[in-house]
Amino acid sequence: MKRILTPLVLLAFAGSLTLAGCAKKEETSGTTTDSTLSLGDLPPETSPAPGDAYTPGAAEPEPAPAPKPRATTPKPKPKPATPSTPAPAPGTIVPSGTALALTMDSEVSTKDKVVGDSFTATLSSDVVVDGKVVFPAGSTVSGHVAEAERPGKASGRGRMVLSYDTITAYGKSYAIDTMGAAIQGKSGTAGDATKVVGGAAAGAILGKILGGKAGTGAAIGAAAGTGAALMTRGPDPVVKAGAPVTITLDRSVTVRVPA
């Protein structure tokens, strides 16, 4: 009888242990399901999970620096196109033989002028070619004395030649290189004869007064008159101030006439 009870007691004890374990398990499971934790007691999502290592102040990785632009040499700017020099406007040709009417600005004479001395004259009327005024009145003509010969004391005439070098028109000077006609002084023969004759008459009168022969007195007077003539010059060639002078171009001249 005791042998039968002993296994029964052991079975009952084992069953009680099994029931106690199940009850404990159900209690633990109920506690988890019926948890009364509030939302405020939940750990934040950003909080590290238990057991994870946490490093305070860990900075976010810095972005990689942007690549620096490569230095490039600027291309040279194209040079502006150099405008071609415009061709000069065609000029008007003043043919040789064209007459220029001038007025002398000052007196020119062999008495006070020598070769190389300069003078000026003014154009007194327009010079027109093909309907264009190429040289307007008032243009200045410059020149020089090319030849100057004074009259001799015994006989002969003086001689003077003027050269006209340039003319200035529209602010530009043009070479004309024109030689004027020779200018000769008046003959001194008549004046010399008067001096000789007058001297002879005066000598004759003087001879009569002195009681001498008329012929002798006349001869003495003639000699005196001749001496006086030899001591004086004939008139110098001269072109007075304001005198009109006309010259003819010895060469053609190209003039740039403004539009």
C-alpha positions in Angstrom: 0.0 0.0 0.0 2.8 2.4 0.8 4.5 1.5 -2.4 1.4 2.6 -4.4 1.0 5.9 -2.5 4.5 7.0 -3.0 4.2 7.3 -6.8 0.9 9.0 -6.4 2.4 11.6 -4.2 5.2 12.2 -6.6 2.8 12.6 -9.5 0.6 15.0 -7.4 3.7 17.0 -6.5 4.8 17.2 -10.1 1.3 18.3 -11.2 1.2 21.0 -8.6 4.5 22.3 -9.8 3.3 22.3 -13.4 0.2 24.2 -12.4 2.2 26.7 -10.5 4.5 27.3 -13.5 1.6 27.9 -15.8 -0.1 30.3 -13.4 3.2 32.3 -13.1 3.6 32.4 -16.8 0.0 33.7 -17.3 0.6 36.3 -14.6 3.8 37.5 -16.3 2.1 37.6 -19.7 -0.8 39.6 -18.3 1.4 42.1 -16.7 3.1 42.8 -20.1 -0.2 43.1 -21.9 -1.9 45.2 -19.3 1.0 47.6 -18.9 -0.1 50.9 -17.5 2.9 52.9 -18.8 1.9 56.3 -20.3 3.1 57.7 -23.5 5.3 60.2 -21.6 7.2 57.3 -20.1 8.2 55.9 -23.4 11.8 56.6 -24.4 12.2 59.0 -27.3 12.8 57.6 -30.7 16.1 59.4 -31.0 17.3 57.9 -27.7 19.8 55.2 -28.2 18.6 51.6 -27.6 19.7 50.0 -24.5 23.2 48.6 -24.8 24.1 50.9 -27.7 27.2 53.0 -27.4 26.4 56.7 -27.4 29.0 59.3 -28.2 28.0 62.8 -27.1 28.6 65.8 -29.5 29.1 63.7 -32.5 28.9 66.2 -35.5 27.4 65.5 -38.8 29.9 64.9 -41.6 30.9 68.1 -43.4 30.0 68.3 -47.0 33.0 67.9 -49.4 34.3 71.4 -50.6 33.2 72.5 -54.0 35.9 72.2 -56.6 37.6 75.6 -57.3 37.2 76.8 -60.8 40.2 76.5 -62.9 41.9 79.8 -63.8 41.6 80.3 -67.5 43.5 82.9 -69.5 40.9 85.3 -71.0 41.0 85.4 -74.8 42.4 88.6 -76.2 39.7 90.9 -77.5 39.8 91.2 -81.3 41.4 94.4 -82.4 39.0 96.8 -84.0 39.4 96.9 -87.7 41.5 99.9 -88.8 39.5 101.9 -91.2 41.3 102.3 -94.5 42.4 105.9 -95.2 39.9 107.4 -97.5 41.1 108.5 -100.9 41.5 112.3 -101.2 38.8 114.0 -103.1 39.8 114.7 -106.7 41.2 118.1 -107.2 40.4 120.7 -109.8 43.2 121.5 -112.2 43.9 125.1 -112.9 45.6 125.0 -116.3 48.8 126.8 -117.2 48.2 130.1 -119.0 45.4 131.1 -116.5 45.6 134.8 -115.7 45.6 136.1 -112.2 44.8 139.7 -111.5 46.8 141.0 -108.5 47.2 144.2 -106.5 50.6 144.8 -104.9 50.5 145.1 -101.1 53.6 147.4 -100.9 56.0 149.2 -103.2 58.7 147.1 -104.8 61.7 148.9 -106.3 65.3 148.3 -107.1 66.0 151.4 -105.0 65.4 149.4 -101.8 65.0 145.8 -102.9 67.7 143.3 -103.9 67.6 139.7 -105.2 65.9 137.4 -102.8 63.8 140.0 -101.0 60.2 139.0 -100.5 56.9 140.7 -101.2 53.1 139.9 -101.2 50.2 140.7 -103.4 46.4 140.1 -103.2 44.2 138.4 -105.7 41.7 141.1 -106.9 39.2 138.8 -108.6 38.0 135.2 -108.4 39.6 132.6 -110.6 36.9 130.2 -111.8 37.5 126.8 -113.4 34.6 124.5 -114.6 32.1 126.6 -112.6 34.1 126.4 -109.4 36.0 129.2 -107.7 39.4 127.7 -107.3 41.2 130.9 -106.1 38.8 133.3 -104.4 39.4 137.1 -104.5 41.4 138.1 -101.4 43.8 135.1 -101.7 47.4 136.0 -100.8 50.2 135.6 -103.3 53.8 135.5 -102.0 56.9 136.0 -104.1 60.5 137.3 -104.2 62.7 139.5 -106.3 64.4 137.3 -108.8 66.4 140.0 -110.6 67.3 143.6 -109.6 69.5 145.9 -111.5 69.7 149.6 -110.8 70.3 152.1 -113.7 73.8 153.2 -114.3 75.1 156.7 -113.6 76.2 157.3 -117.1 73.5 155.7 -119.1 71.1 152.6 -119.3 67.9 151.6 -117.7 67.3 149.7 -114.5 65.7 146.2 -114.6 63.6 144.2 -112.2 62.0 140.7 -112.4 59.5 139.4 -109.8 58.9 135.7 -109.1 55.4 134.7 -107.8 55.9 131.6 -105.7 52.7 130.5 -103.9 49.0 131.4 -103.5 47.0 130.6 -100.4 43.4 129.6 -100.9 40.9 127.9 -98.5 43.6 127.6 -95.9 46.1 125.8 -98.1 49.1 127.0 -100.0 49.8 126.0 -103.6 53.0 126.4 -105.5 52.6 128.4 -108.7 56.2 129.1 -109.5 55.4 131.8 -112.0 57.9 134.4 -113.3 56.6 137.9 -114.0 57.5 140.1 -117.0 60.7 142.1 -116.7 60.1 145.7 -115.4 62.4 148.4 -116.8 63.0 151.8 -115.5 62.3 154.9 -117.6 65.1 156.1 -119.8 67.3 158.8 -118.3 68.5 160.0 -121.8 66.1 162.9 -122.0 67.0 164.1 -118.5 70.7 163.8 -119.3 70.3 165.8 -122.5 68.5 168.5 -120.7 71.3 168.7 -118.1 73.9 169.0 -120.9 71.9 171.6 -122.9 71.1 173.6 -119.8 74.7 173.5 -118.8 75.8 174.7 -122.2 73.3 177.6 -122.2 74.4 178.6 -118.7 78.0 178.5 -119.9 77.3 180.7 -122.9 75.6 183.3 -120.7 78.4 183.2 -118.2 81.0 183.6 -121.1 79.3 186.8 -122.3 79.1 188.3 -118.9 82.8 187.6 -118.5 83.5 189.1 -121.9 84.7 185.9 -123.4 83.5 184.2 -126.6 80.1 182.6 -126.7 81.6 179.4 -128.0 84.1 179.2 -125.3 81.4 179.8 -122.7 79.1 177.2 -124.2 81.9 174.6 -124.2 82.5 175.3 -120.6 78.8 175.0 -119.8 78.5 171.7 -121.8 81.3 170.2 -119.9 79.7 171.2 -116.6 76.3 169.8 -117.7 77.9 166.5 -118.8 79.6 166.1 -115.4 76.3 166.7 -113.6 74.6 164.0 -115.8 77.4 161.5 -115.0 76.9 162.1 -111.3 73.1 161.2 -111.3 71.2 157.9 -111.9 68.2 157.2 -114.0 64.9 156.3 -112.4 64.7 152.9 -110.6 62.2 150.3 -111.8 59.3 150.4 -109.4 55.9 148.8 -108.8 53.9 151.0 -106.5 51.6 149.8 -103.7 48.1 149.2 -104.9 49.2 149.0 -108.6 47.4 146.3 -110.6 49.5 143.5 -111.9 48.4 140.6 -114.1 50.4 137.4 -114.2 49.9 134.2 -116.2 50.5 130.8 -114.6 53.6 129.0 -116.0 52.4 125.6 -114.8 49.1 123.9 -114.0 48.0 123.7 -110.4 45.7 121.1 -108.7 43.5 122.7 -106.1 41.3 120.9 -103.5 38.1 122.9 -103.7 35.9 122.4 -100.6 32.4 121.0 -101.3 
